[in-house]
Amino acid sequence: MSVKLDFLTTLATTAGEEIRRQRSQLDIRFKGGDELVTQADVAADQIIRDSIQSNYPDHQILSEELAPDADTNHEHLWIIDPIDGTVNYAHHHPQVAISIAY
């Protein structure tokens, strides 16, 4: 499990750097009515997904932005919320997190 923890830490740091970089020029949209999504959500989701797929190609990924309806009945499942706290992020509040579960 230590290998996965190191992988997750690096992955969250990389995604965090990307959302920090994109914060200055936000493209805010709405999905499903009143739920916000930014280009940074999608970019961070893609970074995380690409890395997991590259390192663990036989694992399933459920992610808020790019695969919200993925099958969760899988032995190896990753769950991603690329910016947990998108409303805070969109309003430039620092209380946000990158959530990745295995």
N, CA, C and O of each residue as an XYZ file, in Angstrom:
408
protein
N       0.818     -1.187      0.000
C       0.000      0.000      0.000
C       0.867      1.257      0.000
O       0.413      2.306     -0.457
N       2.062      1.183      0.483
C       2.967      2.334      0.510
C       3.254      2.866     -0.888
O       3.369      4.076     -1.085
N       3.369      1.966     -1.857
C       3.612      2.375     -3.235
C       2.434      3.193     -3.753
O       2.632      4.222     -4.399
N       1.211      2.746     -3.475
C       0.022      3.494     -3.913
C      -0.073      4.837     -3.194
O      -0.479      5.830     -3.797
N       0.294      4.881     -1.917
C       0.245      6.142     -1.179
C       1.233      7.143     -1.773
O       0.902      8.317     -1.939
N       2.425      6.694     -2.088
C       3.404      7.574     -2.739
C       2.886      8.042     -4.095
O       3.032      9.212     -4.450
N       2.287      7.136     -4.843
C       1.712      7.467     -6.145
C       0.606      8.520     -5.981
O       0.568      9.507     -6.716
N      -0.288      8.300     -5.016
C      -1.384      9.236     -4.772
C      -0.887     10.610     -4.347
O      -1.422     11.626     -4.789
N       0.115     10.652     -3.507
C       0.665     11.919     -3.042
C       1.244     12.713     -4.209
O       0.997     13.912     -4.334
N       2.002     12.052     -5.047
C       2.569     12.707     -6.223
C       1.467     13.159     -7.168
O       1.522     14.264     -7.708
N       0.488     12.326     -7.363
C      -0.624     12.629     -8.260
C      -1.429     13.834     -7.766
O      -1.759     14.723     -8.552
N      -1.742     13.868     -6.486
C      -2.493     14.991     -5.918
C      -1.681     16.279     -6.002
O      -2.240     17.346     -6.257
N      -0.387     16.193     -5.792
C       0.479     17.373     -5.891
C       0.505     17.906     -7.315
O       0.421     19.116     -7.527
N       0.621     17.020     -8.283
C       0.638     17.424     -9.692
C      -0.684     18.070    -10.088
O      -0.695     19.109    -10.747
N      -1.793     17.463     -9.691
C      -3.113     18.024    -10.000
C      -3.296     19.361     -9.279
O      -3.875     20.291     -9.841
N      -2.810     19.465     -8.053
C      -2.903     20.709     -7.296
C      -2.139     21.842     -7.951
O      -2.600     22.984     -7.972
N      -0.970     21.525     -8.484
C      -0.199     22.538     -9.206
C      -0.962     23.026    -10.431
O      -0.917     24.210    -10.765
N      -1.659     22.115    -11.096
C      -2.427     22.494    -12.276
C      -3.616     23.386    -11.910
O      -3.872     24.377    -12.594
N      -4.336     23.053    -10.854
C      -5.481     23.897    -10.505
C      -5.011     25.258     -9.985
O      -5.695     26.264    -10.178
N      -3.873     25.293     -9.340
C      -3.314     26.580     -8.906
C      -2.931     27.422    -10.118
O      -3.165     28.631    -10.135
N      -2.347     26.792    -11.127
C      -1.935     27.493    -12.344
C      -3.141     28.057    -13.089
O      -3.071     29.157    -13.637
N      -4.233     27.319    -13.112
C      -5.410     27.722    -13.883
C      -6.329     28.693    -13.142
O      -7.273     29.219    -13.731
N      -6.067     28.934    -11.877
C      -6.958     29.764    -11.056
C      -7.086     31.193    -11.592
O      -8.134     31.816    -11.423
N      -6.059     31.712    -12.224
C      -6.077     33.116    -12.651
C      -7.019     33.382    -13.826
O      -7.448     34.520    -14.020
N      -7.342     32.369    -14.599
C      -8.226     32.555    -15.758
C      -9.295     31.462    -15.767
O      -9.215     30.499    -16.529
N     -10.283     31.632    -14.913
C     -11.316     30.612    -14.776
C     -12.371     30.700    -15.863
O     -12.838     31.778    -16.228
N     -12.727     29.535    -16.362
C     -13.865     29.384    -17.271
C     -14.913     28.616    -16.469
O     -14.825     27.395    -16.335
N     -15.891     29.323    -15.942
C     -16.897     28.719    -15.072
C     -18.145     28.392    -15.885
O     -18.690     29.242    -16.589
N     -18.581     27.148    -15.771
C     -19.799     26.692    -16.436
C     -20.683     26.013    -15.391
O     -20.285     25.827    -14.241
N     -21.862     25.656    -15.809
C     -22.778     24.936    -14.926
C     -23.089     23.587    -15.536
O     -23.217     23.453    -16.753
N     -23.208     22.590    -14.676
C     -23.609     21.258    -15.134
C     -24.798     20.825    -14.296
O     -24.833     21.044    -13.086
N     -25.743     20.224    -14.934
C     -26.901     19.733    -14.197
C     -27.648     20.798    -13.428
O     -28.109     20.549    -12.315
N     -27.773     21.963    -13.994
C     -28.538     23.019    -13.330
C     -27.669     24.052    -12.666
O     -27.205     24.992    -13.311
N     -27.439     23.880    -11.355
C     -26.731     24.915    -10.617
C     -25.373     24.472    -10.069
O     -24.792     25.164     -9.233
N     -24.872     23.353    -10.518
C     -23.577     22.869    -10.038
C     -22.454     23.405    -10.931
O     -22.460     23.219    -12.147
N     -21.494     24.074    -10.293
C     -20.373     24.667    -11.025
C     -19.362     23.631    -11.478
O     -19.165     22.601    -10.834
N     -18.734     23.924    -12.592
C     -17.573     23.172    -13.054
C     -16.664     24.171    -13.759
O     -17.139     25.055    -14.472
N     -15.369     24.030    -13.561
C     -14.407     24.912    -14.224
C     -13.509     24.086    -15.128
O     -13.476     22.858    -15.041
N     -12.781     24.777    -15.998
C     -11.835     24.069    -16.851
C     -10.756     23.391    -16.006
O     -10.181     22.385    -16.423
N     -10.482     23.940    -14.823
C      -9.481     23.343    -13.945
C      -9.957     22.007    -13.383
O      -9.152     21.095    -13.194
N     -11.269     21.881    -13.109
C     -11.822     20.589    -12.675
C     -11.536     19.520    -13.726
O     -11.052     18.431    -13.418
N     -11.846     19.860    -14.965
C     -11.685     18.904    -16.066
C     -10.198     18.589    -16.293
O      -9.832     17.434    -16.508
N      -9.352     19.615    -16.243
C      -7.908     19.400    -16.458
C      -7.311     18.529    -15.360
O      -6.532     17.618    -15.643
N      -7.671     18.803    -14.110
C      -7.152     17.994    -12.998
C      -7.671     16.563    -13.092
O      -6.928     15.612    -12.851
N      -8.938     16.413    -13.439
C      -9.521     15.080    -13.605
C      -8.751     14.313    -14.679
O      -8.436     13.137    -14.498
N      -8.452     14.972    -15.785
C      -7.734     14.314    -16.882
C      -6.319     13.912    -16.463
O      -5.867     12.815    -16.791
N      -5.628     14.775    -15.752
C      -4.277     14.453    -15.260
C      -4.317     13.217    -14.378
O      -3.510     12.301    -14.535
N      -5.254     13.200    -13.457
C      -5.368     12.078    -12.520
C      -5.740     10.798    -13.260
O      -5.123      9.755    -13.043
N      -6.740     10.869    -14.129
C      -7.174      9.688    -14.891
C      -6.051      9.133    -15.759
O      -5.814      7.925    -15.775
N      -5.361     10.012    -16.481
C      -4.280      9.566    -17.369
C      -3.196      8.834    -16.594
O      -2.694      7.802    -17.038
N      -2.843      9.366    -15.451
C      -1.789      8.747    -14.653
C      -2.225      7.392    -14.091
O      -1.451      6.435    -14.105
N      -3.457      7.313    -13.599
C      -3.952      6.035    -13.083
C      -4.021      5.013    -14.212
O      -3.575      3.877    -14.051
N      -4.573      5.410    -15.344
C      -4.684      4.477    -16.470
C      -3.318      4.019    -16.960
O      -3.155      2.870    -17.372
N      -2.353      4.899    -16.918
C      -1.003      4.546    -17.352
C      -0.341      3.558    -16.389
O       0.336      2.624    -16.817
N      -0.539      3.770    -15.093
C       0.104      2.928    -14.083
C      -0.703      1.692    -13.713
O      -0.134      0.679    -13.307
N      -2.014      1.765    -13.849
C      -2.897      0.662    -13.466
C      -3.966      0.474    -14.546
O      -5.135      0.774    -14.305
N      -3.597     -0.006    -15.702
C      -4.527     -0.071    -16.838
C      -5.744     -0.972    -16.625
O      -6.751     -0.817    -17.316
N      -5.668     -1.896    -15.694
C      -6.801     -2.803    -15.465
C      -7.733     -2.314    -14.356
O      -8.647     -3.037    -13.959
N      -7.514     -1.103    -13.853
C      -8.348     -0.556    -12.793
C      -9.476      0.300    -13.368
O      -9.337      0.880    -14.445
N     -10.590      0.374    -12.643
C     -11.751      1.177    -13.024
C     -11.652      2.546    -12.343
O     -11.150      2.654    -11.224
N     -12.135      3.587    -13.026
C     -12.091      4.946    -12.478
C     -13.484      5.567    -12.534
O     -14.107      5.634    -13.594
N     -13.954      6.013    -11.387
C     -15.181      6.793    -11.268
C     -14.729      8.210    -10.933
O     -14.107      8.436     -9.895
N     -15.037      9.157    -11.801
C     -14.604     10.527    -11.532
C     -15.741     11.500    -11.786
O     -16.568     11.305    -12.676
N     -15.760     12.542    -10.986
C     -16.889     13.478    -11.017
C     -17.077     14.136    -12.373
O     -18.212     14.325    -12.811
N     -15.993     14.487    -13.045
C     -16.130     15.250    -14.282
C     -16.131     14.391    -15.544
O     -16.945     14.627    -16.436
N     -15.252     13.413    -15.643
C     -15.065     12.691    -16.900
C     -15.690     11.298    -16.940
O     -15.856     10.732    -18.020
N     -16.035     10.744    -15.795
C     -16.657      9.410    -15.785
C     -17.590      9.255    -14.588
O     -17.405      8.359    -13.764
N     -18.602     10.136    -14.491
C     -19.482     10.076    -13.317
C     -20.401      8.855    -13.275
O     -20.948      8.527    -12.222
N     -20.572      8.190    -14.400
C     -21.461      7.037    -14.458
C     -20.715      5.714    -14.637
O     -21.308      4.711    -15.033
N     -19.425      5.717    -14.346
C     -18.620      4.501    -14.516
C     -19.115      3.392    -13.586
O     -19.646      3.651    -12.505
N     -18.931      2.182    -14.027
C     -19.306      1.001    -13.248
C     -18.453      0.932    -11.983
O     -17.226      0.984    -12.060
N     -19.084      0.817    -10.841
C     -18.340      0.750     -9.575
C     -18.178     -0.674     -9.061
O     -17.583     -0.891     -8.005
N     -18.700     -1.638     -9.796
C     -18.581     -3.035     -9.405
C     -17.285     -3.594     -9.976
O     -17.296     -4.331    -10.962
N     -16.180     -3.240     -9.351
C     -14.867     -3.626     -9.859
C     -13.925     -3.844     -8.679
O     -13.982     -3.110     -7.692
N     -13.075     -4.835     -8.778
C     -12.142     -5.150     -7.696
C     -11.212     -3.976     -7.391
O     -10.911     -3.703     -6.228
N     -10.763     -3.290     -8.425
C      -9.842     -2.162     -8.259
C     -10.533     -0.902     -8.758
O     -10.646     -0.683     -9.964
N     -10.997     -0.073     -7.822
C     -11.771      1.111     -8.169
C     -11.124      2.357     -7.568
O     -10.797      2.399     -6.382
N     -10.951      3.351     -8.404
C     -10.483      4.675     -7.981
C     -11.660      5.628     -8.070
O     -12.440      5.571     -9.021
N     -11.789      6.505     -7.080
C     -12.853      7.509     -7.072
C     -12.188      8.878     -6.976
O     -11.374      9.127     -6.087
N     -12.550      9.762     -7.906
C     -11.880     11.051     -8.019
C     -12.879     12.200     -7.945
O     -13.903     12.197     -8.628
N     -12.568     13.168     -7.114
C     -13.214     14.484     -7.162
C     -12.052     15.457     -7.342
O     -11.372     15.794     -6.372
N     -11.818     15.910     -8.567
C     -10.598     16.663     -8.865
C     -10.481     17.994     -8.132
O      -9.376     18.420     -7.796
N     -11.611     18.653     -7.881
C     -11.612     19.829     -7.009
C     -12.818     19.683     -6.093
O     -13.947     20.001     -6.466
N     -12.555     19.203     -4.903
C     -13.599     19.063     -3.900
C     -13.750     20.440     -3.262
O     -12.929     20.858     -2.445
N     -14.816     21.133     -3.652
C     -15.011     22.513     -3.220
C     -14.912     23.469     -4.399
O     -14.307     24.536     -4.288
N     -15.499     23.094     -5.517
C     -15.411     23.917     -6.728
C     -16.001     25.310     -6.517
O     -15.483     26.283     -7.066
N     -17.062     25.423     -5.742
C     -17.644     26.746     -5.497
C     -16.620     27.630     -4.786
O     -16.437     28.789     -5.158
N     -15.959     27.094     -3.775
C     -14.902     27.861     -3.106
C     -13.804     28.234     -4.096
O     -13.351     29.378     -4.133
N     -13.388     27.272     -4.886
C     -12.331     27.506     -5.879
C     -12.731     28.622     -6.844
O     -11.931     29.512     -7.135
N     -13.955     28.572     -7.333
C     -14.429     29.565     -8.298
C     -14.494     30.966     -7.690
O     -14.404     31.962     -8.407
N     -14.649     31.039     -6.371
C     -14.684     32.326     -5.681
C     -13.332     32.670     -5.045
O     -13.241     33.579     -4.219
N     -12.300     31.946     -5.431
C     -10.921     32.189     -4.975
C     -10.734     32.012     -3.465
O      -9.878     32.655     -2.858
N     -11.540     31.135     -2.869
C     -11.344     30.775     -1.460
C     -10.391     29.577     -1.426
O     -10.511     28.679     -2.259
N      -9.466     29.547     -0.496
C      -8.455     28.481     -0.494
C      -8.922     27.138      0.071
O      -8.157     26.173      0.038
N     -10.142     27.044      0.585
C     -10.596     25.796      1.174
C     -11.109     24.837      0.115
O     -12.316     24.697     -0.083
N     -10.185     24.182     -0.559
C     -10.500     23.171     -1.563
C      -9.561     21.981     -1.363
O      -8.536     22.089     -0.689
N      -9.923     20.868     -1.950
C      -9.084     19.678     -1.845
C      -9.184     18.879     -3.133
O     -10.134     19.022     -3.902
N      -8.211     18.058     -3.346
C      -8.251     17.067     -4.414
C      -8.497     15.745     -3.720
O      -7.691     15.304     -2.901
N      -9.615     15.111     -4.048
C      -9.969     13.856     -3.395
C      -9.766     12.695     -4.351
O     -10.350     12.642     -5.433
N      -8.916     11.760     -3.921
C      -8.646     10.561     -4.693
C      -8.702      9.382     -3.726
O      -7.966      9.339     -2.740
N      -9.572      8.441     -4.018
C      -9.689      7.254     -3.175
C      -9.413      6.018     -4.008
O      -9.750      5.965     -5.191
N      -8.800      5.026     -3.383
C      -8.587      3.736     -4.040
C      -9.268      2.682     -3.208
O      -9.232      1.501     -3.555
